[in-house]
Amino acid sequence: MDILTDTFDAFGLDIGDRSLKAVYLAGSGARIRVKSHGQAEVPKGVFDRGTLVAPDKLCASVSSLLASCAPKKITTRYVHACLPETHTFIKLLELPQVSAAELGARVREELPSHVPLSIEDAYIDWTVVGQNEQGALRVLAGAIPKKTSDSYTQALASCGLIPLSLQVEAQAIVRALIDAHAADTRGPLAIVDIGATRSSFALYDRGSLQFTVSIPIAGEDATELIASKLSLSYEEAEHAKQSMGLNPNKGEGGVAAILGPMALSLADAIRKNCVFYGEHFPGTAPVSGILLCGGGSLLPGLLGTLSDCMPGIAIGHGDPNTHVPNGELAGLGLSHTTAIGLALTHLI
């Protein structure tokens, strides 16, 4: 969901609790190409569950990131950035008998019934995504606390940047992974983004996001659990996670045994959200596939474990370079999905 949009030449900036990723694209359609990209760590203490608590440290990290991007520095001041998923809310509304002139008022009237925010304390945005069988408008609406949005805007301005849009993370991910024209024939798709400090589930169907929800499982949790159980340093535990993962034949299966319950909990959360969609959204087909993205989705053995838990549903990694022909060659991968989606704003 875009807030404050424009069409200036801009790059995408994925702002995470533990890392920053920048992607700068040029061109349009089949000619989109990577101009520059990079990533940098965010020190602990800058964010607290998505709340920005140390804007000066964030600004230092952003400046370091932009200076280190390759093959050349990113010099444009314009940026499309994402808002923390845990602070944003989206809802697909169906509004019968509403004219274009009445749409804004109807959205403001209806949205408070679906999100835990006061309209007076929130920024909201919406886009019409079609009509249902009865002719009612299908409107994807989003809301973000003004306090959260303003803190991000002010921090970016302190870095010398001009935010053209602040977007709901799931919207950027969908933009990167899905060819909207081809997706209409595939049926409902679940998208699971597994990050360092949080994971999220999004359901895409009928050319639009239908709903999103957070999943309390993340990469750092897995690393800390390994470190605690095996008396390892954080760095040693991270290496063990990435090299052994859920493979029972590596490390005598010790790491796999530790991570197994967490993987099963993730599978259970995904399955329940897929069922929720079928039960609460009338006239829907069963979920036909699940796309994984985010750095945590590369955990060895995770894909197989999830597939075993949900037979009959095609599960695979999404392609973050669906719209960027030279993306993989340039070094862009699953961990860049959100940044790529942000950079694609107005290019597709």
Residue frames as qw, qx, qy, qz and C-alpha x, y, z in Angstrom:
[[0.000, 0.891, 0.454, 0.000, 0.00, 0.00, 0.00],
 [0.466, 0.311, -0.005, 0.828, 1.65, 3.22, -1.17],
 [0.228, -0.882, -0.322, 0.257, 1.60, 6.32, 0.96],
 [0.064, -0.856, 0.234, 0.456, 3.01, 9.49, -0.64],
 [0.766, 0.160, 0.511, 0.357, 3.66, 8.11, -4.13],
 [0.230, 0.831, -0.216, -0.458, 5.38, 9.74, -7.07],
 [0.912, 0.378, 0.120, 0.106, 7.31, 8.70, -10.18],
 [0.023, 0.887, -0.461, -0.037, 10.78, 10.11, -9.53],
 [0.702, 0.355, -0.599, 0.149, 13.83, 7.95, -10.18],
 [0.548, -0.607, 0.383, -0.431, 14.13, 6.05, -6.90],
 [0.380, 0.252, -0.885, 0.096, 15.64, 2.98, -5.26],
 [0.769, -0.437, -0.352, -0.306, 14.07, 0.43, -2.94],
 [0.074, 0.473, -0.680, 0.556, 15.12, 0.28, 0.71],
 [0.759, -0.358, -0.524, -0.142, 14.13, -2.69, 2.86],
 [0.112, -0.588, 0.495, -0.630, 14.43, -1.60, 6.48],
 [0.797, -0.253, -0.546, -0.060, 14.65, -4.60, 8.80],
 [0.625, -0.774, 0.055, -0.082, 15.33, -4.90, 12.50],
 [0.755, -0.439, 0.355, 0.334, 18.73, -6.47, 11.79],
 [0.512, -0.034, 0.519, 0.684, 19.62, -5.50, 8.23],
 [0.340, 0.717, 0.027, -0.608, 19.17, -2.96, 5.47],
 [0.565, 0.134, 0.676, 0.454, 18.97, -3.88, 1.79],
 [0.252, 0.688, -0.050, -0.679, 19.00, -1.46, -1.11],
 [0.551, 0.242, 0.694, 0.395, 18.15, -2.24, -4.74],
 [0.179, 0.647, -0.095, -0.735, 18.30, 0.31, -7.54],
 [0.567, 0.312, 0.721, 0.249, 16.65, -0.67, -10.84],
 [0.164, 0.486, -0.226, -0.828, 16.24, 1.02, -14.21],
 [0.142, 0.007, -0.820, -0.555, 14.14, 0.43, -17.29],
 [0.623, 0.084, 0.302, -0.716, 10.63, -0.92, -17.62],
 [0.894, 0.240, -0.090, -0.366, 8.80, -4.06, -18.63],
 [0.982, 0.056, 0.007, 0.181, 11.14, -6.74, -19.99],
 [0.546, 0.601, -0.216, 0.541, 14.05, -4.28, -19.98],
 [0.510, -0.827, 0.133, -0.197, 14.35, -3.77, -16.23],
 [0.754, 0.287, -0.427, 0.408, 17.95, -4.16, -15.06],
 [0.653, -0.654, -0.200, 0.324, 19.95, -3.83, -11.86],
 [0.284, 0.858, -0.173, 0.393, 21.94, -0.60, -11.56],
 [0.154, 0.469, -0.658, 0.569, 23.23, -1.10, -8.01],
 [0.773, -0.490, -0.296, -0.273, 22.51, -2.93, -4.78],
 [0.295, 0.387, -0.681, 0.548, 23.93, -3.61, -1.33],
 [0.689, -0.583, -0.390, -0.184, 23.17, -4.54, 2.23],
 [0.161, 0.481, -0.545, 0.667, 24.34, -3.62, 5.71],
 [0.442, -0.356, -0.777, 0.272, 23.74, -4.79, 9.25],
 [0.302, -0.725, -0.064, -0.616, 21.62, -2.82, 11.70],
 [0.173, 0.261, -0.756, 0.575, 23.02, -2.79, 15.26],
 [0.383, -0.501, -0.772, 0.071, 20.86, -4.25, 17.98],
 [0.217, -0.529, -0.429, 0.700, 18.88, -1.61, 19.82],
 [0.026, 0.036, -0.326, -0.944, 17.96, 0.46, 16.77],
 [0.562, -0.224, -0.418, -0.678, 14.52, -1.15, 16.58],
 [0.249, -0.045, 0.841, -0.478, 12.29, -2.75, 19.16],
 [0.362, 0.400, 0.841, -0.047, 9.81, -5.00, 17.35],
 [0.319, 0.611, 0.533, 0.490, 9.54, -2.57, 14.48],
 [0.168, -0.967, -0.184, 0.054, 9.51, 0.58, 16.61],
 [0.567, 0.539, -0.176, 0.598, 12.39, 2.91, 15.74],
 [0.582, -0.775, -0.185, 0.163, 14.15, 3.82, 18.99],
 [0.494, -0.562, 0.259, 0.610, 17.58, 5.02, 17.76],
 [0.588, 0.781, 0.207, -0.031, 17.11, 7.04, 14.54],
 [0.012, 0.882, -0.439, -0.170, 20.66, 8.41, 14.63],
 [0.471, -0.328, 0.803, 0.161, 22.11, 4.89, 14.49],
 [0.670, 0.485, 0.562, 0.006, 19.73, 3.97, 11.68],
 [0.352, 0.922, -0.066, -0.146, 20.89, 7.01, 9.72],
 [0.202, -0.695, 0.662, 0.194, 24.52, 5.96, 10.16],
 [0.598, 0.012, 0.795, 0.102, 23.70, 2.47, 8.88],
 [0.586, 0.720, 0.364, -0.069, 21.82, 3.85, 5.87],
 [0.158, 0.917, -0.313, -0.190, 24.70, 6.17, 4.97],
 [0.371, -0.464, 0.786, 0.172, 27.15, 3.28, 5.22],
 [0.663, 0.315, 0.679, 0.002, 24.91, 1.12, 3.07],
 [0.511, 0.837, 0.159, -0.114, 24.54, 3.66, 0.28],
 [0.001, -0.842, 0.505, 0.188, 28.27, 4.30, 0.20],
 [0.400, -0.338, 0.845, 0.110, 29.00, 0.58, -0.15],
 [0.769, 0.439, 0.377, -0.270, 26.49, -0.29, -2.88],
 [0.245, -0.369, 0.707, 0.551, 27.95, -1.79, -6.05],
 [0.761, 0.168, 0.069, 0.623, 28.83, -1.60, -8.84],
 [0.208, 0.388, -0.069, 0.895, 28.49, 2.09, -7.98],
 [0.001, -0.225, -0.589, 0.776, 27.10, 4.24, -5.21],
 [0.029, 0.698, 0.687, 0.201, 23.42, 5.08, -5.19],
 [0.227, -0.016, -0.084, 0.970, 23.23, 8.84, -5.58],
 [0.289, -0.513, -0.452, -0.670, 19.51, 9.49, -6.08],
 [0.123, -0.172, 0.569, -0.795, 17.85, 10.90, -2.98],
 [0.695, -0.069, -0.077, -0.712, 14.46, 9.41, -3.77],
 [0.045, 0.171, -0.971, 0.164, 13.48, 6.18, -2.09],
 [0.753, -0.264, -0.316, -0.513, 10.62, 3.70, -1.76],
 [0.035, 0.324, -0.831, 0.451, 10.84, 2.17, 1.72],
 [0.564, -0.341, -0.717, -0.224, 8.84, -0.42, 3.64],
 [0.448, -0.555, 0.274, -0.646, 7.06, -0.05, 6.93],
 [0.099, -0.244, 0.926, -0.270, 7.36, -2.69, 9.68],
 [0.434, -0.187, -0.774, -0.422, 4.96, -5.54, 9.01],
 [0.322, -0.358, -0.789, 0.382, 4.04, -5.80, 12.68],
 [0.007, 0.406, 0.304, -0.862, 2.73, -2.21, 12.65],
 [0.294, 0.162, -0.419, -0.844, 0.77, -2.28, 9.38],
 [0.471, 0.277, 0.767, -0.335, -2.71, -3.57, 8.71],
 [0.238, 0.141, -0.566, -0.776, -4.42, -4.43, 5.45],
 [0.449, 0.301, 0.751, -0.378, -7.97, -5.50, 4.74],
 [0.013, -0.136, -0.713, -0.688, -9.81, -6.38, 1.55],
 [0.320, 0.345, 0.472, -0.745, -13.13, -4.55, 1.71],
 [0.107, 0.355, 0.789, 0.491, -16.18, -5.22, -0.45],
 [0.098, 0.383, 0.291, -0.872, -18.25, -2.07, -0.82],
 [0.262, 0.508, 0.771, 0.280, -21.58, -2.32, -2.65],
 [0.090, 0.863, 0.441, 0.230, -23.25, 0.63, -4.35],
 [0.393, -0.728, 0.011, 0.561, -20.43, 3.10, -3.89],
 [0.524, 0.835, 0.062, 0.155, -19.43, 5.80, -6.37],
 [0.670, 0.288, -0.198, 0.656, -15.91, 7.08, -6.94],
 [0.067, -0.657, 0.121, -0.741, -16.79, 10.29, -5.12],
 [0.725, -0.563, 0.055, -0.394, -17.99, 8.35, -2.07],
 [0.874, 0.117, -0.438, 0.176, -15.18, 5.79, -1.99],
 [0.307, 0.401, -0.527, 0.683, -12.82, 7.60, 0.39],
 [0.461, -0.377, 0.298, -0.746, -15.52, 8.27, 2.96],
 [0.928, -0.111, -0.165, -0.314, -16.77, 4.68, 2.78],
 [0.733, 0.231, -0.527, 0.362, -13.28, 3.26, 3.31],
 [0.060, 0.378, -0.503, 0.775, -12.75, 5.50, 6.35],
 [0.674, -0.282, 0.127, -0.671, -16.12, 4.46, 7.68],
 [0.957, -0.003, -0.225, -0.185, -15.60, 0.71, 7.17],
 [0.599, 0.436, -0.578, 0.342, -11.91, 0.20, 7.96],
 [0.216, -0.504, 0.569, -0.613, -12.06, 0.85, 11.76],
 [0.883, -0.158, 0.145, -0.418, -14.23, -2.27, 12.09],
 [0.961, 0.225, -0.141, 0.082, -11.34, -4.39, 10.78],
 [0.594, 0.379, -0.384, 0.597, -8.12, -2.87, 12.17],
 [0.564, -0.621, -0.429, 0.334, -7.13, -2.05, 15.78],
 [0.354, -0.028, 0.004, 0.935, -6.42, 1.60, 15.03],
 [0.142, 0.775, 0.382, -0.483, -8.23, 4.89, 15.35],
 [0.561, 0.643, 0.333, 0.401, -8.58, 6.54, 11.95],
 [0.063, -0.993, 0.042, -0.093, -7.57, 9.85, 13.55],
 [0.487, -0.712, 0.481, 0.154, -4.25, 8.32, 14.63],
 [0.707, 0.002, 0.634, 0.314, -3.51, 6.48, 11.40],
 [0.248, 0.483, -0.454, -0.707, -2.59, 7.08, 7.79],
 [0.699, 0.240, 0.665, -0.112, -4.72, 5.04, 5.43],
 [0.207, 0.442, -0.557, -0.672, -4.52, 4.28, 1.74],
 [0.696, 0.241, 0.639, -0.221, -6.51, 2.12, -0.64],
 [0.153, 0.333, -0.644, -0.671, -6.74, 0.85, -4.17],
 [0.813, 0.224, 0.181, -0.507, -9.62, -0.69, -6.11],
 [0.207, -0.361, 0.878, 0.235, -8.69, -4.22, -7.22],
 [0.174, -0.108, -0.860, -0.468, -11.89, -5.28, -8.98],
 [0.611, -0.179, 0.044, -0.770, -15.47, -6.32, -8.32],
 [0.354, -0.058, 0.911, -0.206, -17.08, -9.37, -6.76],
 [0.095, 0.271, 0.889, 0.358, -19.78, -11.47, -8.45],
 [0.011, 0.755, 0.629, -0.183, -22.51, -9.14, -7.17],
 [0.320, 0.759, 0.197, 0.532, -20.82, -6.03, -8.57],
 [0.454, -0.883, -0.025, 0.114, -19.51, -4.64, -5.26],
 [0.352, 0.808, -0.412, 0.232, -16.15, -2.92, -5.41],
 [0.893, -0.277, -0.164, 0.314, -13.23, -4.91, -3.97],
 [0.090, 0.908, -0.218, 0.347, -10.94, -2.37, -2.27],
 [0.792, -0.095, -0.376, 0.472, -7.60, -3.22, -0.70],
 [0.184, -0.907, 0.044, -0.377, -7.16, -0.81, 2.22],
 [0.720, 0.009, -0.446, 0.531, -4.19, -0.35, 4.53],
 [0.328, -0.908, -0.033, -0.259, -3.48, 1.53, 7.74],
 [0.672, 0.122, -0.400, 0.611, -0.36, 2.49, 9.69],
 [0.392, -0.783, -0.322, 0.359, -0.08, 4.44, 12.95],
 [0.265, 0.934, -0.035, 0.237, 0.94, 8.03, 12.23],
 [0.475, -0.796, 0.373, 0.042, 3.57, 7.81, 14.96],
 [0.797, -0.116, 0.507, 0.307, 5.30, 4.88, 13.25],
 [0.610, 0.637, 0.319, 0.348, 5.11, 6.33, 9.76],
 [0.025, 0.985, -0.082, 0.151, 6.31, 9.76, 10.87],
 [0.601, -0.658, 0.414, 0.184, 9.31, 8.27, 12.69],
 [0.757, 0.124, 0.493, 0.411, 10.44, 6.48, 9.53],
 [0.396, 0.833, 0.235, 0.307, 9.85, 9.53, 7.36],
 [0.212, -0.958, 0.189, -0.042, 11.84, 11.76, 9.70],
 [0.713, -0.433, 0.470, 0.288, 14.70, 9.27, 9.95],
 [0.694, 0.384, 0.433, 0.429, 14.97, 8.98, 6.17],
 [0.181, 0.949, 0.091, 0.241, 14.91, 12.78, 5.86],
 [0.469, -0.818, 0.307, 0.125, 17.76, 12.97, 8.39],
 [0.734, -0.124, 0.527, 0.410, 19.76, 10.74, 6.04],
 [0.041, 0.473, -0.373, -0.797, 19.19, 13.20, 3.21],
 [0.081, 0.173, 0.907, 0.377, 16.62, 10.98, 1.53],
 [0.452, 0.094, 0.010, -0.887, 13.17, 11.84, 0.19],
 [0.302, 0.141, 0.939, -0.084, 10.66, 9.01, 0.68],
 [0.342, 0.031, -0.454, -0.822, 8.31, 8.86, -2.28],
 [0.770, -0.263, -0.361, -0.455, 6.40, 5.98, -0.76],
 [0.236, -0.326, 0.819, -0.409, 6.19, 4.03, 2.47],
 [0.675, 0.059, -0.530, -0.510, 4.75, 0.64, 1.66],
 [0.848, -0.277, 0.336, -0.304, 3.28, -2.36, 3.38],
 [0.239, -0.499, 0.806, 0.212, 5.95, -5.05, 3.14],
 [0.600, 0.215, 0.770, -0.029, 3.59, -7.70, 1.77],
 [0.534, 0.794, 0.156, -0.244, 2.70, -5.48, -1.18],
 [0.115, 0.786, -0.563, -0.230, 6.36, -5.15, -2.13],
 [0.416, -0.237, 0.876, 0.054, 6.90, -8.91, -1.82],
 [0.639, 0.491, 0.575, -0.141, 3.91, -9.67, -4.05],
 [0.397, 0.866, -0.128, -0.276, 5.15, -7.16, -6.61],
 [0.058, -0.649, 0.735, 0.188, 8.52, -8.90, -6.77],
 [0.383, -0.136, 0.914, -0.014, 7.36, -12.52, -6.82],
 [0.493, 0.449, 0.730, -0.149, 4.18, -12.58, -8.82],
 [0.001, -0.020, -0.549, -0.835, 3.42, -11.99, -12.47],
 [0.408, 0.242, 0.462, -0.749, -0.10, -10.69, -11.95],
 [0.619, 0.328, -0.335, -0.630, -1.25, -11.70, -15.44],
 [0.515, 0.176, -0.835, -0.084, -0.09, -15.31, -15.10],
 [0.031, -0.080, 0.813, -0.576, -1.11, -15.67, -11.44],
 [0.586, 0.032, 0.107, -0.803, -4.83, -15.36, -12.13],
 [0.815, 0.129, -0.444, -0.350, -4.93, -18.91, -13.48],
 [0.399, 0.283, -0.809, 0.327, -2.99, -20.52, -10.63],
 [0.629, -0.576, -0.513, -0.092, -5.52, -20.24, -7.82],
 [0.419, -0.892, 0.088, -0.145, -4.79, -18.92, -4.32],
 [0.689, 0.347, -0.420, 0.478, -1.12, -18.59, -3.39],
 [0.602, -0.786, -0.069, 0.121, 0.32, -18.34, 0.11],
 [0.493, 0.647, -0.317, 0.489, 3.55, -16.38, 0.49],
 [0.748, -0.631, -0.123, 0.164, 5.68, -16.97, 3.57],
 [0.337, 0.770, -0.314, 0.441, 8.51, -14.52, 4.27],
 [0.833, -0.455, -0.206, 0.238, 10.97, -15.84, 6.87],
 [0.231, 0.837, -0.231, 0.439, 13.19, -13.11, 8.26],
 [0.402, 0.289, -0.650, 0.576, 15.70, -12.66, 11.05],
 [0.081, -0.031, 0.602, -0.794, 13.30, -11.29, 13.68],
 [0.568, 0.298, 0.449, -0.621, 9.86, -12.09, 12.29],
 [0.143, 0.091, 0.865, 0.472, 8.05, -14.08, 9.67],
 [0.441, 0.322, 0.185, -0.817, 4.84, -13.29, 7.85],
 [0.345, 0.289, 0.875, 0.180, 2.11, -15.04, 5.91],
 [0.316, 0.396, -0.072, -0.859, 0.28, -13.40, 3.01],
 [0.519, 0.342, 0.783, 0.026, -2.52, -14.82, 0.89],
 [0.141, 0.391, -0.365, -0.833, -2.71, -13.72, -2.74],
 [0.338, 0.363, 0.864, 0.090, -5.78, -14.53, -4.82],
 [0.278, 0.802, 0.525, 0.056, -7.90, -12.98, -7.58],
 [0.438, 0.640, 0.069, 0.627, -5.18, -10.52, -8.47],
 [0.183, -0.768, 0.178, -0.587, -4.82, -9.06, -4.98],
 [0.152, 0.157, -0.804, 0.553, -3.64, -9.61, -1.46],
 [0.537, -0.510, -0.564, -0.364, -6.47, -11.00, 0.64],
 [0.585, -0.796, 0.031, -0.152, -4.95, -10.90, 4.13],
 [0.493, 0.491, -0.581, 0.423, -1.65, -10.97, 6.00],
 [0.747, -0.645, -0.024, -0.157, -0.65, -12.20, 9.44],
 [0.043, 0.722, -0.658, 0.210, 2.57, -12.41, 11.46],
 [0.934, -0.107, -0.342, 0.016, 4.07, -15.75, 12.45],
 [0.403, -0.846, 0.324, -0.132, 6.12, -15.73, 15.69],
 [0.896, -0.124, 0.295, 0.308, 8.99, -17.78, 14.26],
 [0.334, 0.921, -0.198, -0.030, 12.18, -16.28, 12.87],
 [0.767, 0.428, -0.382, 0.289, 15.80, -16.96, 12.02],
 [0.033, 0.594, -0.543, 0.592, 17.31, -15.40, 15.14],
 [0.775, -0.346, 0.266, -0.457, 15.08, -17.54, 17.32],
 [0.979, 0.152, -0.136, 0.025, 16.50, -20.66, 15.68],
 [0.518, 0.546, -0.448, 0.482, 20.08, -19.48, 16.11],
 [0.275, -0.560, 0.468, -0.626, 19.60, -18.58, 19.76],
 [0.914, -0.202, 0.123, -0.329, 17.97, -21.95, 20.45],
 [0.886, 0.291, -0.280, 0.229, 20.93, -23.81, 18.93],
 [0.231, 0.603, -0.470, 0.602, 23.37, -21.68, 20.91],
 [0.555, -0.479, 0.367, -0.573, 21.52, -22.40, 24.15],
 [0.974, -0.067, 0.056, -0.210, 21.08, -26.13, 23.61],
 [0.903, 0.250, -0.138, 0.323, 24.62, -26.81, 22.37],
 [0.521, -0.745, 0.044, 0.414, 26.49, -24.19, 24.46],
 [0.608, 0.299, 0.304, 0.669, 27.78, -22.41, 21.36],
 [0.077, -0.383, -0.021, 0.920, 28.50, -18.78, 20.64],
 [0.526, 0.632, 0.278, -0.497, 25.93, -17.00, 18.50],
 [0.331, 0.659, -0.519, -0.431, 28.31, -17.05, 15.53],
 [0.074, -0.216, 0.971, 0.069, 28.97, -20.78, 15.93],
 [0.427, 0.366, 0.748, -0.353, 25.27, -21.49, 16.23],
 [0.486, 0.686, -0.026, -0.541, 24.52, -19.46, 13.09],
 [0.213, 0.510, -0.768, -0.323, 27.13, -21.43, 11.16],
 [0.217, 0.019, 0.968, -0.122, 25.67, -24.72, 12.44],
 [0.496, 0.525, 0.477, -0.501, 22.17, -23.63, 11.41],
 [0.467, 0.697, -0.244, -0.487, 23.19, -22.65, 7.91],
 [0.200, 0.472, -0.834, -0.203, 25.40, -25.68, 7.27],
 [0.033, 0.023, 0.990, -0.137, 23.32, -28.43, 8.92],
 [0.488, -0.097, -0.178, -0.849, 19.78, -27.16, 9.24],
 [0.804, -0.088, 0.282, -0.515, 17.18, -29.93, 9.32],
 [0.698, 0.381, -0.597, -0.106, 19.45, -32.55, 7.78],
 [0.836, -0.486, 0.173, -0.185, 19.49, -35.52, 10.24],
 [0.937, 0.152, -0.036, 0.311, 22.66, -36.86, 8.63],
 [0.386, 0.610, -0.247, 0.646, 24.78, -33.85, 9.57],
 [0.105, -0.502, 0.491, -0.704, 26.26, -33.24, 13.00],
 [0.114, -0.088, -0.958, 0.247, 24.76, -36.51, 14.25],
 [0.228, -0.582, -0.674, -0.394, 21.36, -34.93, 13.81],
 [0.315, -0.404, -0.522, 0.681, 21.78, -32.66, 16.83],
 [0.073, 0.189, -0.064, -0.977, 20.89, -29.41, 15.07],
 [0.362, -0.192, -0.675, -0.613, 18.03, -31.07, 13.17],
 [0.401, -0.438, -0.784, 0.179, 16.55, -32.33, 16.45],
 [0.160, -0.394, -0.343, 0.838, 16.65, -28.82, 17.91],
 [0.181, 0.208, -0.244, -0.930, 15.12, -27.13, 14.89],
 [0.118, -0.228, -0.912, -0.321, 12.57, -29.83, 14.08],
 [0.054, -0.618, -0.709, 0.335, 9.83, -28.65, 16.49],
 [0.035, 0.571, 0.007, -0.820, 10.22, -25.08, 15.26],
 [0.117, 0.135, -0.692, -0.700, 9.83, -26.19, 11.63],
 [0.120, -0.397, -0.905, -0.095, 6.73, -28.19, 12.55],
 [0.025, -0.643, -0.463, 0.609, 5.27, -25.14, 14.33],
 [0.090, 0.410, -0.326, -0.847, 5.89, -23.09, 11.18],
 [0.137, -0.101, -0.864, -0.474, 4.16, -25.72, 9.07],
 [0.088, -0.535, -0.807, 0.234, 1.21, -25.77, 11.46],
 [0.034, 0.606, 0.184, -0.773, 0.86, -21.98, 11.34],
 [0.132, 0.243, -0.572, -0.772, 0.95, -21.99, 7.53],
 [0.137, -0.259, -0.927, -0.234, -1.61, -24.78, 7.34],
 [0.045, -0.599, -0.658, 0.454, -3.98, -23.03, 9.78],
 [0.089, 0.532, -0.060, -0.840, -3.78, -19.77, 7.81],
 [0.155, 0.062, -0.761, -0.627, -4.58, -21.61, 4.57],
 [0.137, -0.441, -0.886, 0.033, -7.60, -23.21, 6.25],
 [0.017, -0.575, -0.377, 0.726, -8.66, -19.83, 7.65],
 [0.138, 0.291, -0.388, -0.864, -8.77, -18.41, 4.14],
 [0.225, -0.161, -0.863, -0.423, -11.05, -21.17, 2.91],
 [0.206, -0.508, -0.799, 0.249, -13.37, -20.84, 5.89],
 [0.095, -0.669, -0.335, 0.656, -13.67, -17.05, 6.09],
 [0.128, 0.439, -0.349, -0.818, -13.50, -15.90, 2.45],
 [0.717, 0.356, 0.494, -0.341, -16.61, -17.07, 0.56],
 [0.757, 0.635, 0.062, -0.140, -16.29, -18.76, -2.82],
 [0.006, 0.782, -0.609, -0.133, -12.56, -19.41, -2.62],
 [0.891, 0.239, -0.385, -0.019, -10.67, -22.37, -4.04],
 [0.845, -0.467, 0.023, 0.260, -8.16, -24.34, -1.94],
 [0.129, -0.855, 0.415, 0.283, -4.67, -22.87, -1.71],
 [0.899, 0.435, -0.051, -0.005, -2.79, -24.20, -4.73],
 [0.747, 0.317, -0.262, 0.523, 0.76, -23.33, -3.80],
 [0.500, -0.837, -0.038, 0.218, 3.09, -21.83, -1.23],
 [0.570, 0.647, -0.179, 0.475, 6.01, -19.56, -2.09],
 [0.673, -0.603, -0.135, 0.406, 8.83, -19.11, 0.43],
 [0.416, 0.731, -0.098, 0.531, 11.06, -16.04, 0.52],
 [0.408, -0.852, 0.249, -0.213, 13.39, -14.24, 2.90],
 [0.229, 0.612, -0.742, 0.150, 16.82, -15.37, 4.01],
 [0.489, -0.259, 0.728, -0.405, 15.40, -17.79, 6.58],
 [0.873, 0.284, 0.100, -0.383, 13.65, -19.77, 3.85],
 [0.586, 0.582, -0.563, -0.005, 17.06, -21.10, 2.76],
 [0.529, -0.475, 0.646, -0.278, 17.45, -23.22, 5.90],
 [0.283, 0.267, -0.885, -0.255, 18.67, -26.62, 4.67],
 [0.111, -0.182, -0.973, 0.089, 15.87, -29.17, 4.73],
 [0.267, 0.295, 0.422, -0.814, 13.07, -26.68, 5.43],
 [0.502, 0.242, -0.386, -0.735, 11.45, -27.05, 2.02],
 [0.451, 0.021, -0.880, -0.144, 11.29, -30.83, 2.35],
 [0.059, -0.191, -0.795, 0.572, 9.93, -30.67, 5.89],
 [0.375, 0.307, 0.185, -0.855, 7.13, -28.29, 4.92],
 [0.528, 0.200, -0.592, -0.575, 6.29, -30.41, 1.87],
 [0.314, -0.054, -0.940, 0.119, 6.03, -33.52, 4.03],
 [0.072, 0.282, 0.651, -0.701, 3.67, -31.71, 6.41],
 [0.455, 0.527, 0.192, -0.691, 1.41, -30.40, 3.65],
 [0.341, 0.027, 0.835, 0.430, 1.11, -33.06, 0.94],
 [0.295, 0.663, 0.674, 0.138, -0.89, -32.02, -2.08],
 [0.064, 0.981, 0.074, -0.169, 0.24, -28.38, -1.98],
 [0.729, 0.448, -0.049, 0.516, 3.11, -27.33, -4.23],
 [0.424, -0.879, 0.029, 0.217, 5.74, -25.64, -2.05],
 [0.753, 0.280, 0.069, 0.592, 8.82, -23.92, -3.42],
 [0.325, -0.468, -0.059, 0.820, 10.97, -20.83, -3.23],
 [0.367, 0.873, 0.261, -0.189, 9.64, -17.77, -4.96],
 [0.647, 0.261, 0.206, 0.686, 11.66, -16.11, -7.71],
 [0.171, -0.770, -0.208, 0.579, 12.50, -12.57, -6.57],
 [0.124, -0.407, 0.450, 0.785, 13.83, -11.81, -10.05],
 [0.466, 0.518, 0.717, -0.004, 10.56, -12.57, -11.85],
 [0.319, 0.920, 0.227, -0.028, 10.64, -9.05, -13.31],
 [0.117, -0.883, 0.408, 0.199, 14.42, -8.49, -13.29],
 [0.913, 0.375, -0.162, -0.013, 16.12, -10.55, -16.04],
 [0.561, 0.500, -0.497, 0.434, 19.69, -9.89, -14.84],
 [0.530, -0.716, 0.175, -0.421, 18.88, -9.98, -11.14],
 [0.949, -0.285, 0.098, 0.090, 20.39, -13.36, -10.30],
 [0.747, 0.387, -0.063, 0.537, 23.51, -12.59, -12.33],
 [0.052, 0.740, -0.180, 0.646, 23.85, -9.31, -10.44],
 [0.286, 0.128, -0.770, 0.556, 23.69, -11.15, -7.13],
 [0.493, -0.210, 0.189, -0.823, 20.10, -10.59, -6.05],
 [0.310, -0.061, -0.949, -0.008, 18.45, -13.47, -4.20],
 [0.415, -0.576, -0.688, -0.149, 15.62, -14.38, -1.85],
 [0.407, -0.502, -0.409, 0.644, 16.86, -12.13, 0.94],
 [0.090, -0.144, 0.161, 0.972, 16.43, -9.15, -1.43],
 [0.063, 0.506, 0.816, 0.273, 12.78, -9.89, -2.25],
 [0.083, -0.838, -0.446, 0.305, 11.27, -6.92, -0.41],
 [0.198, -0.616, 0.216, 0.731, 13.90, -4.46, -1.66],
 [0.175, 0.063, 0.737, 0.650, 13.36, -5.64, -5.24],
 [0.021, 0.663, 0.741, 0.101, 9.61, -5.21, -4.88],
 [0.142, -0.821, -0.204, 0.514, 10.08, -1.69, -3.58],
 [0.211, -0.426, 0.450, 0.756, 12.45, -0.82, -6.41],
 [0.173, 0.284, 0.819, 0.467, 9.88, -2.08, -8.93],
 [0.116, 0.708, 0.504, -0.481, 7.36, 0.56, -7.84],
 [0.347, 0.799, 0.003, -0.491, 6.15, 2.32, -11.02],
 [0.013, -0.498, 0.743, 0.448, 8.44, 0.17, -13.22],
 [0.003, -0.123, -0.960, -0.250, 5.91, -2.62, -13.87]]
